[in-house]
């Protein structure tokens, strides 16, 4: 998924099928959430998704946050 590459770049992880966590299908996305909160930006999107306790919603919110963060950087 192209979003996993986006996340890997944000996390400073080399992107590849065997070494990159697949953030869209498990709770590995929580590591990304933690890094997002260390960055400047609009965290409310992630906050709202966390309240759903749904990994897919959290994943989508993280991708949205990173895209916005990259536009502003």
Secondary structure as the mmCIF struct_conf table of DSSP 4:
data_model
#
loop_
_struct_conf.conf_type_id
_struct_conf.id
_struct_conf.beg_label_comp_id
_struct_conf.beg_label_asym_id
_struct_conf.beg_label_seq_id
_struct_conf.end_label_comp_id
_struct_conf.end_label_asym_id
_struct_conf.end_label_seq_id
HELX_RH_AL_P HELX_RH_AL_P1 UNK A 2 UNK A 10
TURN_TY1_P TURN_TY1_P1 UNK A 11 UNK A 12
TURN_TY1_P TURN_TY1_P2 UNK A 17 UNK A 19
BEND BEND1 UNK A 20 UNK A 20
HELX_RH_3T_P HELX_RH_3T_P1 UNK A 23 UNK A 25
BEND BEND2 UNK A 26 UNK A 26
TURN_TY1_P TURN_TY1_P3 UNK A 27 UNK A 28
HELX_RH_AL_P HELX_RH_AL_P2 UNK A 29 UNK A 38
BEND BEND3 UNK A 39 UNK A 41
TURN_TY1_P TURN_TY1_P4 UNK A 43 UNK A 43
HELX_RH_AL_P HELX_RH_AL_P3 UNK A 44 UNK A 52
TURN_TY1_P TURN_TY1_P5 UNK A 53 UNK A 53
HELX_RH_AL_P HELX_RH_AL_P4 UNK A 55 UNK A 72
#
